[in-house]
Amino acid sequence: MCSAEPINCFPVLVNILSNTFLRLFNSTARIRVWSEPFYNTQSPELKSDIFFVCLSYMLILAAGLPPHFAMSSREDYKVKS
């Protein structure tokens, strides 16, 4: 019915006990209990936006590195090192 971990088992136990007490008092209502220990607030759209921002930053960085190395080599040639 539940995992042996307390974080998963406690909500199930509370649900079973509360519904048992409701049945004892002849109630038709039900109580639902759930556990989400790692609730995710980020949407998939936000993740894709972050991915594209990082990707464009890396592309700009990659486009700027070869000229940097070329200019460094040219300066070395100029001072005859």
Backbone atoms as SQL, in Angstrom:
CREATE TABLE atoms (id INTEGER PRIMARY KEY, chain TEXT, resi INTEGER, resn TEXT, atom TEXT, x REAL, y REAL, z REAL);
INSERT INTO atoms VALUES
  (1, 'A', 1, 'MET', 'N', 0.817, -1.193, 0.000),
  (2, 'A', 1, 'MET', 'CA', 0.000, 0.000, 0.000),
  (3, 'A', 1, 'MET', 'C', 0.862, 1.260, 0.000),
  (4, 'A', 2, 'CYS', 'N', 2.033, 1.168, 0.635),
  (5, 'A', 2, 'CYS', 'CA', 2.935, 2.313, 0.631),
  (6, 'A', 2, 'CYS', 'C', 4.370, 1.822, 0.750),
  (7, 'A', 3, 'SER', 'N', 5.282, 2.706, 0.436),
  (8, 'A', 3, 'SER', 'CA', 6.704, 2.388, 0.548),
  (9, 'A', 3, 'SER', 'C', 7.104, 2.369, 2.017),
  (10, 'A', 4, 'ALA', 'N', 8.255, 1.780, 2.288),
  (11, 'A', 4, 'ALA', 'CA', 8.718, 1.694, 3.680),
  (12, 'A', 4, 'ALA', 'C', 9.281, 3.022, 4.185),
  (13, 'A', 5, 'GLU', 'N', 9.464, 3.976, 3.295),
  (14, 'A', 5, 'GLU', 'CA', 9.989, 5.275, 3.707),
  (15, 'A', 5, 'GLU', 'C', 8.909, 6.073, 4.428),
  (16, 'A', 6, 'PRO', 'N', 9.261, 6.732, 5.550),
  (17, 'A', 6, 'PRO', 'CA', 8.248, 7.473, 6.315),
  (18, 'A', 6, 'PRO', 'C', 7.612, 8.618, 5.535),
  (19, 'A', 7, 'ILE', 'N', 8.364, 9.238, 4.623),
  (20, 'A', 7, 'ILE', 'CA', 7.803, 10.385, 3.900),
  (21, 'A', 7, 'ILE', 'C', 6.660, 9.940, 2.982),
  (22, 'A', 8, 'ASN', 'N', 6.670, 8.682, 2.548),
  (23, 'A', 8, 'ASN', 'CA', 5.595, 8.173, 1.698),
  (24, 'A', 8, 'ASN', 'C', 4.501, 7.484, 2.494),
  (25, 'A', 9, 'CYS', 'N', 4.866, 6.855, 3.588),
  (26, 'A', 9, 'CYS', 'CA', 3.909, 6.027, 4.315),
  (27, 'A', 9, 'CYS', 'C', 2.977, 6.848, 5.222),
  (28, 'A', 10, 'PHE', 'N', 3.449, 7.943, 5.768),
  (29, 'A', 10, 'PHE', 'CA', 2.630, 8.720, 6.706),
  (30, 'A', 10, 'PHE', 'C', 1.350, 9.267, 6.077),
  (31, 'A', 11, 'PRO', 'N', 1.397, 9.885, 4.894),
  (32, 'A', 11, 'PRO', 'CA', 0.135, 10.358, 4.310),
  (33, 'A', 11, 'PRO', 'C', -0.859, 9.236, 4.021),
  (34, 'A', 12, 'VAL', 'N', -0.366, 8.067, 3.626),
  (35, 'A', 12, 'VAL', 'CA', -1.266, 6.943, 3.377),
  (36, 'A', 12, 'VAL', 'C', -1.913, 6.486, 4.675),
  (37, 'A', 13, 'LEU', 'N', -1.127, 6.440, 5.739),
  (38, 'A', 13, 'LEU', 'CA', -1.658, 6.055, 7.044),
  (39, 'A', 13, 'LEU', 'C', -2.716, 7.040, 7.535),
  (40, 'A', 14, 'VAL', 'N', -2.462, 8.320, 7.372),
  (41, 'A', 14, 'VAL', 'CA', -3.441, 9.343, 7.771),
  (42, 'A', 14, 'VAL', 'C', -4.713, 9.199, 6.947),
  (43, 'A', 15, 'ASN', 'N', -4.576, 8.910, 5.686),
  (44, 'A', 15, 'ASN', 'CA', -5.747, 8.738, 4.827),
  (45, 'A', 15, 'ASN', 'C', -6.571, 7.545, 5.267),
  (46, 'A', 16, 'ILE', 'N', -5.927, 6.437, 5.552),
  (47, 'A', 16, 'ILE', 'CA', -6.645, 5.237, 5.994),
  (48, 'A', 16, 'ILE', 'C', -7.357, 5.493, 7.318),
  (49, 'A', 17, 'LEU', 'N', -6.659, 6.096, 8.274),
  (50, 'A', 17, 'LEU', 'CA', -7.272, 6.358, 9.584),
  (51, 'A', 17, 'LEU', 'C', -8.435, 7.341, 9.491),
  (52, 'A', 18, 'SER', 'N', -8.261, 8.404, 8.740),
  (53, 'A', 18, 'SER', 'CA', -9.330, 9.400, 8.665),
  (54, 'A', 18, 'SER', 'C', -10.564, 8.844, 7.971),
  (55, 'A', 19, 'ASN', 'N', -10.370, 8.066, 6.925),
  (56, 'A', 19, 'ASN', 'CA', -11.532, 7.473, 6.255),
  (57, 'A', 19, 'ASN', 'C', -12.191, 6.404, 7.113),
  (58, 'A', 20, 'THR', 'N', -11.405, 5.713, 7.916),
  (59, 'A', 20, 'THR', 'CA', -11.985, 4.734, 8.842),
  (60, 'A', 20, 'THR', 'C', -12.851, 5.430, 9.888),
  (61, 'A', 21, 'PHE', 'N', -12.367, 6.530, 10.442),
  (62, 'A', 21, 'PHE', 'CA', -13.172, 7.279, 11.420),
  (63, 'A', 21, 'PHE', 'C', -14.427, 7.858, 10.798),
  (64, 'A', 22, 'LEU', 'N', -14.342, 8.296, 9.570),
  (65, 'A', 22, 'LEU', 'CA', -15.534, 8.805, 8.897),
  (66, 'A', 22, 'LEU', 'C', -16.574, 7.704, 8.702),
  (67, 'A', 23, 'ARG', 'N', -16.127, 6.508, 8.344),
  (68, 'A', 23, 'ARG', 'CA', -17.067, 5.392, 8.180),
  (69, 'A', 23, 'ARG', 'C', -17.691, 4.987, 9.506),
  (70, 'A', 24, 'LEU', 'N', -16.905, 5.094, 10.594),
  (71, 'A', 24, 'LEU', 'CA', -17.452, 4.744, 11.909),
  (72, 'A', 24, 'LEU', 'C', -18.595, 5.674, 12.301),
  (73, 'A', 25, 'PHE', 'N', -18.526, 6.920, 11.869),
  (74, 'A', 25, 'PHE', 'CA', -19.570, 7.894, 12.203),
  (75, 'A', 25, 'PHE', 'C', -20.633, 7.991, 11.108),
  (76, 'A', 26, 'ASN', 'N', -20.694, 6.988, 10.233),
  (77, 'A', 26, 'ASN', 'CA', -21.699, 6.892, 9.173),
  (78, 'A', 26, 'ASN', 'C', -21.690, 8.102, 8.244),
  (79, 'A', 27, 'SER', 'N', -20.524, 8.558, 7.893),
  (80, 'A', 27, 'SER', 'CA', -20.413, 9.678, 6.970),
  (81, 'A', 27, 'SER', 'C', -20.119, 9.156, 5.568),
  (82, 'A', 28, 'THR', 'N', -20.620, 9.869, 4.570),
  (83, 'A', 28, 'THR', 'CA', -20.350, 9.489, 3.178),
  (84, 'A', 28, 'THR', 'C', -19.179, 10.277, 2.598),
  (85, 'A', 29, 'ALA', 'N', -18.657, 11.220, 3.355),
  (86, 'A', 29, 'ALA', 'CA', -17.542, 12.034, 2.861),
  (87, 'A', 29, 'ALA', 'C', -16.242, 11.232, 2.871),
  (88, 'A', 30, 'ARG', 'N', -15.330, 11.657, 2.052),
  (89, 'A', 30, 'ARG', 'CA', -14.005, 11.039, 1.980),
  (90, 'A', 30, 'ARG', 'C', -12.937, 12.113, 2.136),
  (91, 'A', 31, 'ILE', 'N', -11.801, 11.726, 2.683),
  (92, 'A', 31, 'ILE', 'CA', -10.654, 12.628, 2.806),
  (93, 'A', 31, 'ILE', 'C', -9.531, 12.060, 1.947),
  (94, 'A', 32, 'ARG', 'N', -8.988, 12.898, 1.102),
  (95, 'A', 32, 'ARG', 'CA', -7.851, 12.494, 0.273),
  (96, 'A', 32, 'ARG', 'C', -6.595, 13.172, 0.797),
  (97, 'A', 33, 'VAL', 'N', -5.550, 12.407, 0.946),
  (98, 'A', 33, 'VAL', 'CA', -4.259, 12.927, 1.394),
  (99, 'A', 33, 'VAL', 'C', -3.212, 12.487, 0.386),
  (100, 'A', 34, 'TRP', 'N', -2.336, 13.407, -0.019),
  (101, 'A', 34, 'TRP', 'CA', -1.269, 13.057, -0.948),
  (102, 'A', 34, 'TRP', 'C', 0.016, 13.741, -0.524),
  (103, 'A', 35, 'SER', 'N', 1.089, 13.217, -1.012),
  (104, 'A', 35, 'SER', 'CA', 2.409, 13.722, -0.646),
  (105, 'A', 35, 'SER', 'C', 3.213, 13.972, -1.909),
  (106, 'A', 36, 'GLU', 'N', 3.747, 15.177, -2.035),
  (107, 'A', 36, 'GLU', 'CA', 4.664, 15.520, -3.112),
  (108, 'A', 36, 'GLU', 'C', 5.883, 16.158, -2.477),
  (109, 'A', 37, 'PRO', 'N', 6.878, 15.362, -2.069),
  (110, 'A', 37, 'PRO', 'CA', 8.034, 15.952, -1.380),
  (111, 'A', 37, 'PRO', 'C', 8.887, 16.828, -2.280),
  (112, 'A', 38, 'PHE', 'N', 8.860, 16.581, -3.591),
  (113, 'A', 38, 'PHE', 'CA', 9.661, 17.378, -4.516),
  (114, 'A', 38, 'PHE', 'C', 8.734, 18.082, -5.489),
  (115, 'A', 39, 'TYR', 'N', 7.989, 19.034, -4.974),
  (116, 'A', 39, 'TYR', 'CA', 7.018, 19.747, -5.800),
  (117, 'A', 39, 'TYR', 'C', 7.760, 20.614, -6.808),
  (118, 'A', 40, 'ASN', 'N', 7.407, 20.495, -8.067),
  (119, 'A', 40, 'ASN', 'CA', 8.079, 21.210, -9.144),
  (120, 'A', 40, 'ASN', 'C', 7.247, 22.429, -9.524),
  (121, 'A', 41, 'THR', 'N', 7.814, 23.613, -9.341),
  (122, 'A', 41, 'THR', 'CA', 7.081, 24.832, -9.675),
  (123, 'A', 41, 'THR', 'C', 7.444, 25.360, -11.048),
  (124, 'A', 42, 'GLN', 'N', 8.504, 24.841, -11.650),
  (125, 'A', 42, 'GLN', 'CA', 8.908, 25.339, -12.960),
  (126, 'A', 42, 'GLN', 'C', 8.063, 24.687, -14.048),
  (127, 'A', 43, 'SER', 'N', 7.709, 25.492, -15.012),
  (128, 'A', 43, 'SER', 'CA', 6.949, 24.974, -16.137),
  (129, 'A', 43, 'SER', 'C', 7.917, 24.514, -17.231),
  (130, 'A', 44, 'PRO', 'N', 7.471, 23.661, -18.136),
  (131, 'A', 44, 'PRO', 'CA', 8.345, 23.228, -19.236),
  (132, 'A', 44, 'PRO', 'C', 8.747, 24.385, -20.144),
  (133, 'A', 45, 'GLU', 'N', 7.878, 25.391, -20.276),
  (134, 'A', 45, 'GLU', 'CA', 8.214, 26.541, -21.107),
  (135, 'A', 45, 'GLU', 'C', 9.405, 27.302, -20.524),
  (136, 'A', 46, 'LEU', 'N', 9.441, 27.423, -19.200),
  (137, 'A', 46, 'LEU', 'CA', 10.550, 28.114, -18.553),
  (138, 'A', 46, 'LEU', 'C', 11.852, 27.360, -18.764),
  (139, 'A', 47, 'LYS', 'N', 11.799, 26.041, -18.691),
  (140, 'A', 47, 'LYS', 'CA', 13.002, 25.241, -18.915),
  (141, 'A', 47, 'LYS', 'C', 13.504, 25.392, -20.342),
  (142, 'A', 48, 'SER', 'N', 12.603, 25.419, -21.309),
  (143, 'A', 48, 'SER', 'CA', 13.042, 25.578, -22.698),
  (144, 'A', 48, 'SER', 'C', 13.590, 26.981, -22.927),
  (145, 'A', 49, 'ASP', 'N', 13.016, 27.999, -22.270),
  (146, 'A', 49, 'ASP', 'CA', 13.548, 29.356, -22.400),
  (147, 'A', 49, 'ASP', 'C', 14.957, 29.448, -21.833),
  (148, 'A', 50, 'ILE', 'N', 15.187, 28.845, -20.671),
  (149, 'A', 50, 'ILE', 'CA', 16.516, 28.846, -20.069),
  (150, 'A', 50, 'ILE', 'C', 17.504, 28.114, -20.970),
  (151, 'A', 51, 'PHE', 'N', 17.066, 27.011, -21.572),
  (152, 'A', 51, 'PHE', 'CA', 17.932, 26.255, -22.479),
  (153, 'A', 51, 'PHE', 'C', 18.346, 27.116, -23.665),
  (154, 'A', 52, 'PHE', 'N', 17.406, 27.832, -24.280),
  (155, 'A', 52, 'PHE', 'CA', 17.737, 28.623, -25.460),
  (156, 'A', 52, 'PHE', 'C', 18.598, 29.839, -25.116),
  (157, 'A', 53, 'VAL', 'N', 18.428, 30.413, -23.942),
  (158, 'A', 53, 'VAL', 'CA', 19.295, 31.510, -23.518),
  (159, 'A', 53, 'VAL', 'C', 20.725, 31.006, -23.334),
  (160, 'A', 54, 'CYS', 'N', 20.876, 29.870, -22.681),
  (161, 'A', 54, 'CYS', 'CA', 22.212, 29.285, -22.482),
  (162, 'A', 54, 'CYS', 'C', 22.837, 28.881, -23.810),
  (163, 'A', 55, 'LEU', 'N', 22.035, 28.326, -24.707),
  (164, 'A', 55, 'LEU', 'CA', 22.540, 27.916, -26.011),
  (165, 'A', 55, 'LEU', 'C', 23.022, 29.116, -26.816),
  (166, 'A', 56, 'SER', 'N', 22.245, 30.205, -26.826),
  (167, 'A', 56, 'SER', 'CA', 22.668, 31.384, -27.586),
  (168, 'A', 56, 'SER', 'C', 23.904, 32.018, -26.950),
  (169, 'A', 57, 'TYR', 'N', 24.021, 32.009, -25.637),
  (170, 'A', 57, 'TYR', 'CA', 25.221, 32.529, -24.983),
  (171, 'A', 57, 'TYR', 'C', 26.447, 31.709, -25.380),
  (172, 'A', 58, 'MET', 'N', 26.306, 30.383, -25.397),
  (173, 'A', 58, 'MET', 'CA', 27.428, 29.532, -25.782),
  (174, 'A', 58, 'MET', 'C', 27.808, 29.724, -27.242),
  (175, 'A', 59, 'LEU', 'N', 26.836, 29.943, -28.118),
  (176, 'A', 59, 'LEU', 'CA', 27.147, 30.177, -29.525),
  (177, 'A', 59, 'LEU', 'C', 27.890, 31.497, -29.716),
  (178, 'A', 60, 'ILE', 'N', 27.483, 32.529, -28.992),
  (179, 'A', 60, 'ILE', 'CA', 28.189, 33.812, -29.078),
  (180, 'A', 60, 'ILE', 'C', 29.602, 33.675, -28.540),
  (181, 'A', 61, 'LEU', 'N', 29.747, 32.947, -27.451),
  (182, 'A', 61, 'LEU', 'CA', 31.067, 32.717, -26.873),
  (183, 'A', 61, 'LEU', 'C', 31.952, 31.926, -27.835),
  (184, 'A', 62, 'ALA', 'N', 31.395, 30.899, -28.453),
  (185, 'A', 62, 'ALA', 'CA', 32.163, 30.088, -29.395),
  (186, 'A', 62, 'ALA', 'C', 32.547, 30.883, -30.633),
  (187, 'A', 63, 'ALA', 'N', 31.716, 31.836, -31.037),
  (188, 'A', 63, 'ALA', 'CA', 32.050, 32.652, -32.204),
  (189, 'A', 63, 'ALA', 'C', 33.146, 33.658, -31.882),
  (190, 'A', 64, 'GLY', 'N', 33.310, 34.018, -30.624),
  (191, 'A', 64, 'GLY', 'CA', 34.310, 35.009, -30.259),
  (192, 'A', 64, 'GLY', 'C', 35.673, 34.443, -29.915),
  (193, 'A', 65, 'LEU', 'N', 35.765, 33.154, -29.681),
  (194, 'A', 65, 'LEU', 'CA', 37.049, 32.565, -29.293),
  (195, 'A', 65, 'LEU', 'C', 38.069, 32.478, -30.430),
  (196, 'A', 66, 'PRO', 'N', 37.745, 32.031, -31.630),
  (197, 'A', 66, 'PRO', 'CA', 38.767, 31.940, -32.686),
  (198, 'A', 66, 'PRO', 'C', 39.438, 33.273, -33.023),
  (199, 'A', 67, 'PRO', 'N', 38.719, 34.393, -33.124),
  (200, 'A', 67, 'PRO', 'CA', 39.426, 35.650, -33.373),
  (201, 'A', 67, 'PRO', 'C', 40.381, 36.032, -32.230),
  (202, 'A', 68, 'HIS', 'N', 40.022, 35.667, -31.007),
  (203, 'A', 68, 'HIS', 'CA', 40.901, 35.957, -29.872),
  (204, 'A', 68, 'HIS', 'C', 42.229, 35.218, -30.023),
  (205, 'A', 69, 'PHE', 'N', 42.179, 33.949, -30.392),
  (206, 'A', 69, 'PHE', 'CA', 43.406, 33.185, -30.580),
  (207, 'A', 69, 'PHE', 'C', 44.199, 33.693, -31.779),
  (208, 'A', 70, 'ALA', 'N', 43.503, 34.097, -32.831),
  (209, 'A', 70, 'ALA', 'CA', 44.189, 34.601, -34.022),
  (210, 'A', 70, 'ALA', 'C', 44.916, 35.903, -33.709),
  (211, 'A', 71, 'MET', 'N', 44.299, 36.794, -32.959),
  (212, 'A', 71, 'MET', 'CA', 44.942, 38.061, -32.615),
  (213, 'A', 71, 'MET', 'C', 46.124, 37.829, -31.678),
  (214, 'A', 72, 'SER', 'N', 46.017, 36.848, -30.792),
  (215, 'A', 72, 'SER', 'CA', 47.119, 36.528, -29.901),
  (216, 'A', 72, 'SER', 'C', 48.308, 36.024, -30.701),
  (217, 'A', 73, 'SER', 'N', 48.065, 35.202, -31.688),
  (218, 'A', 73, 'SER', 'CA', 49.131, 34.685, -32.541),
  (219, 'A', 73, 'SER', 'C', 49.753, 35.811, -33.355),
  (220, 'A', 74, 'ARG', 'N', 48.958, 36.748, -33.802),
  (221, 'A', 74, 'ARG', 'CA', 49.465, 37.881, -34.579),
  (222, 'A', 74, 'ARG', 'C', 50.346, 38.765, -33.726),
  (223, 'A', 75, 'GLU', 'N', 49.957, 38.989, -32.479),
  (224, 'A', 75, 'GLU', 'CA', 50.778, 39.809, -31.568),
  (225, 'A', 75, 'GLU', 'C', 52.101, 39.113, -31.298),
  (226, 'A', 76, 'ASP', 'N', 52.099, 37.815, -31.169),
  (227, 'A', 76, 'ASP', 'CA', 53.352, 37.081, -30.958),
  (228, 'A', 76, 'ASP', 'C', 54.270, 37.246, -32.174),
  (229, 'A', 77, 'TYR', 'N', 53.707, 37.191, -33.372),
  (230, 'A', 77, 'TYR', 'CA', 54.483, 37.349, -34.575),
  (231, 'A', 77, 'TYR', 'C', 55.050, 38.766, -34.671),
  (232, 'A', 78, 'LYS', 'N', 54.265, 39.746, -34.213),
  (233, 'A', 78, 'LYS', 'CA', 54.670, 41.149, -34.296),
  (234, 'A', 78, 'LYS', 'C', 55.885, 41.420, -33.400),
  (235, 'A', 79, 'VAL', 'N', 55.887, 40.864, -32.195),
  (236, 'A', 79, 'VAL', 'CA', 57.012, 41.110, -31.268),
  (237, 'A', 79, 'VAL', 'C', 58.114, 40.061, -31.457),
  (238, 'A', 80, 'LYS', 'N', 57.956, 39.169, -32.411),
  (239, 'A', 80, 'LYS', 'CA', 58.941, 38.138, -32.762),
  (240, 'A', 80, 'LYS', 'C', 59.307, 37.260, -31.554),
  (241, 'A', 81, 'SER', 'N', 58.291, 36.777, -30.889),
  (242, 'A', 81, 'SER', 'CA', 58.543, 35.899, -29.733),
  (243, 'A', 81, 'SER', 'C', 58.624, 34.466, -30.148);
